[in-house]
Amino acid sequence: MSLYTNMSSPEGQNRPLCDLRSDTVTRPCAGMRAAMASAEVGDDVYGDDPTVVRLEARMAGQLGKAAALFMPSGTQSNLVAMMAHCGRGDEVITADAYHVNRYEAAGASVLAGIALCALPLNGRAMLTPDAVRAAIKEDDPHHPVSRLLCLENTHYGAATALDEIAPVVAVAREAGMGAHLDGARFFNAIAALGLAPDELAAPFDTISVCLSKGLGAPVGSVLVGDRDLIARARRHRKILGGGLRQAGVLAAAGLYALDHTVQTLPDDHARAARFGAALQAMGAGVVRVCTNMVFLTPTSRDHGALRSHLADRGVVISGQAGEIRLVLHRDVTDDTLDQAIDAFHDFAGA
């Protein structure tokens, strides 16, 4: 089977059968496309796009905050949040492996003059209270001002419980710091933890939620927080070129996702568990499963051979060395997952 053959796809032959690289590869379903096509729009920079306003109000309400701001991307949403909390020369305490430190091109430092103090994680993908306490700077002109704690949930698919989050945030609060959550896969976290959105959001001043990962929208993130922080964030979004005009066509996809996709995230988690169990049973390598992600360290060190074998069968994986991340999402059905499992099995038995 050719890599680009998938007759069930609305795009016909321009996509693989099963793309496991990320949950960012999803494409809008027919219902989402219809919602986008019929969206009521206005100029969002003036604040009069009614569909954007509805999305922002809904997300703020669900997360128990006063206001929200629709953003083009999660990277910009995190950057705008840090700029809303911090001035030039201030410091964000975060983790070395978190997205804001490792995968956002040091934008906070390059564009906003914000220092990032990146700490190691513990074995449960979390910062410890003692590590954060030790990293907070004393009031001394030799040091930046420790202004913001930034956490991430989920992190590489691992959902962190509130009883681990609360003590870390408490340390930041004792020092007068704010708290931001990179919640790119926020709804995967609440699905795994069995929490309501406002419960997981409660410890934080601001939360960034991505619409284009597990929720399956084509574009966008939403930053939520109190009114003053979001007002500052709106100004910083404009500075960074993130002000959009008739953005309701994009916000409509986010509203559709909140109505239809959030409820299906446990299905992605269940498929990931089934996929991981199948890989373990066939002896494909070392396997661990976190929410909608399966991490495989193959028995064979020749990842190129594995990728080529899978590609010939219409299954696409990342080219990571060592451990390979395999991500389940709304475009991976039970049937396509079965075919992916068969393709891995054929390689393992070759």
N, C-alpha and C positions, 0 to 999 in steps of 0.2 A: 504493500500500500504506500502510495506517495505521501510524503510529509504534508502536502497541502490538499489532500483529499478528505473532505468531510461533507457528504451529501446532505446531512441533516442541518448544516449551517445555512442561515439565511444569506450568507455571502458566497455560498457554493464552494468553490475550490480555492479560496484565498486564505484558508486558515487550517491549522492542524486538527487532527481528530481529538487530541487531548493535550492541552497546554498546561503543564504543571510548574512553570517558572514562577508564577506569582498570581495573586488574586487581582492584580491590576490589569490583567489581560482580558477580563470579561468584556463582553459587548452588550449594548442595550438590547433587551428583549423587545418583542413587538409592543407589549403594553407600555413599556418605558418610552419607546420611540413615539407612540401615540400621545402620551402625556407631554412629551417635549414639543411635539408638533402643534399641540393645541394650547400651549401655555400662554396665559395672559402676561404681557410684558410691559415694561416701562424703563426709564433710565435709572439704573441702580445707583450711580454716583450721586444723583439727586435724591436718592432714597425712595423713589416712587415706582419701583418694579414690584407689583403686588405679589408675584410668585416668590421672589426672593424674600420679601417681608414675611410671607407665610412660613417659608422654610426656617428663617431665623427665629421667628417666634415659637415655632414648634420645637426646634432643637433646644432653645433656651428653656422652654417649659419642661421638656422631658428630663433635662439634666438639672433642673432646680435652680437655674440662674436667671438673672434679670434681663440679659441681652445676649445677642449673638451677631456674628458677622460672617457672611459668605465669602470664601476665599478661593482663588484659582487652584491652589495646591496645598498639600500638607506641609511642604517645606516652607512656603511663604507664611502659612498659618502659624507655625512654630516660631519663625523669625519675628513676625509681627507681635506675637505674644511676648517674646523676650524684650522687644523694644518698648512695649507698653509698660512692662514692669521695671525696666532698667534704663539708666542713662549711660553715656559714654564713660568708660572706666569702671563701671560696675561689673559684678561677677555673677555668673550662673554656675551653681554646683549641680553636676549631673554625673552620669556614668560613662566610662570610656567606651563601652560598647553600644550606648544608646544612639539612636538615629541622629539626634541633634548634634552630637559630637562627631560621629564617624561618617555620616552619609549626606550631610547638608552643606558641604563645601565651605565650612567655617564661616558661613554667612553672617552669623552674629558678630564675629570678630572683624571680618572684612568690611561689612557695610555699616555696622552699628557701634563698633568700638567696645563691644562687650567681651569680657574674658570668660573662657570656659574652663572650669576646674573639673576635670574628669577623673572619677574615682573607680576603682575596681568593684565589680559586683560580687556578691556572695554566691554560694552554690544554688540559690533559688532565684537567681536573676534579679536581685534586689540590692539596693544600697542599705547599709546598716546604720542605725542611729549613731553609733560611736564614730564611724567613718565620716559621716556628715558633720558631726559636732567638731571633730578634729580639723576638718577642712574650712570651717567658718573662720574668717579672718578677724583679728582684733582691729580695733579702731586705731589705725596707724597709717600715716601717709605713704609708707613703703608698700602698702598692699592695696589691691582693689577692694571695693566695698562688696561684701557678700550680700546680694540683693534677692536672689531667686533660686529656689530649688526646682529642678526639672526632672520628673520621673517619666517612665514609659510603661504602658500597659495596653495590650500585651507586648512582651519583648521576645522576639523570635518565637512567637506563638505561646509563650508561657504567660498565663494569667496570674497576677499577683493579688492575694486576698487583702481585704481591708485591714485585718489585724497585723499585717506586715507593713502596710502603707502608713497607718496612723502614727506609729512611734517615730518614723523618719520625718514625717511632716511636722510632728510636734517639736522636734529639735529645731527645725527651720523657724517655726513660729516663735519659739523662745528667743530667737535671735532677731526677731522683727522682719524676717524674710517672707516673701511671697512664695506661692507654690503653683506650678504649672504642670499639667499632665499632657504628654504627647500620647493621645489616645487614638492613634491612627486606626487601630482595630478595636476601638472602645466597645463596640457591640459584640464582638467575639469574646471580649473579656467578661461582659455581664452575662452572656449566654453560658460561659463556662463556670462562672462563680455563682449563678443563680441569684443575681442582684437586680434591683431596679436601677435604671440609669442614674437617677438622682442620688442613690446611695453611693455608687462608685465615684460620682463627681463631687460629692460633698466635701472631701478634704481639700479640694483645690480651688484656687481663685479663678483660674482659666483652664479650659480643656480644649484641645484641638481634636476634632473627629473627622476622619477621612471618609468621603462618600464613594471614592473610586477604588477602594480595596474590596473588603468582604461584602460591602453593600452593593457593588456592581454598577454604580453610576459611572458615566464616562469621564467626568471632570468634577473636581471641587472638594473642599473641606469646609467645615464650619468651626469657628472659634467662639466659645461661649464664656461668659464671665459677668461681672457686675457692670453697671452702666458706665461708670467712669473709665474702667479699663478698656471696655469695648469702644468707647468714644475715642480714646487714645489710639487704639488699634486701627480704627477706621482712618485716622489721619496717616498712620504709618503705612497702611495698605496703599494709600494714594501715593505716598512718597516712593514706594517700591514698584509702582506701575501696575498695581493689582486692582485698580478701580475698573469695573466693568459696566457696560451700558445695558442692553436688553438681555440681562443674564437670566431672566426667567426661564428661557429654554433649557438652561443647565440646572437651575434650581428645581425645576419640575422633575428632573430625573432623581434628585435627592429625595423629594417628597414621595415619589413612587417607591423608592427603595425603602423608606421608613414604613410605608404601608404594606409592602409585599416581600421584601428581602430579609428584614431583620428576623422574621419568624422562621426562616429557613436556615439560619446559621447553624443551629444544632445538627442539621442534616450534613453540612460540610464537616463538622467535627466528627460525626459518626462515620462518614466515609473515610476520613483520615485515620480513625482507629482501625477500620476494616483493612485499609491499605497497609498500615503498619504491621498488622497481624499477618497479612498475607506475605509481606516481604520477609518477616521473621521466619515464617513457616517454610519458605523456600530457601532459606539460608543465603539471602541476598547480601547480608552484611549486618553491621550494627545499626539498630533502628531505635529511634525515640519519637514519640508523638506528642505534640502540644497543640491543642485546639484544632485549627484547620491545617496544621503543618506536620509533615512527616520529614524527619531528618535521617538520611541514609548515608552511612559510611560503607561503600561497597567493598565486598571481599576482594574484587579485582581493583588494582590501582590504576588500571587503564580506563579512566573515565571517558576518554575519547571513543573507545570501542563501544562502551555502553550507550553513549549519546547517539552514535551513528546507528547502532542496532535499533534503538527506540525510534529514532527519526524515520527509519525505513518503514516503521509500523504506525507512523502518524502521531507519536508521543514525543513531546518536546520537554526537555529538562534543562536546568541551568548548567553552566560549565564550571561550577565551583570545584575547587580542589579540596580533597579531604572529604568533609561532610557536605552532602548535597541536600538542599532544601527543596521539598516537593510540596506544593501548595494546592489544597483543594478549594474549590469555589463554585459559584452558582452555575458555571458553564460545564462543570464536570458532573455528568449524570452517573447513575449506577451502571448503565451499559458501557459508557466510555471508560469508567474506572475499571470495569471487568476486562476490557480490552487492554488497558494499560498494565494491569496485573499480569495478563497473559504474556505481554511483550517482555516484562521483567522476568517472568518464569522461563520463557524461551532462552533468554540470555543466561540465566543462572544455570540452566541445564545444558548449555552448549559446551 
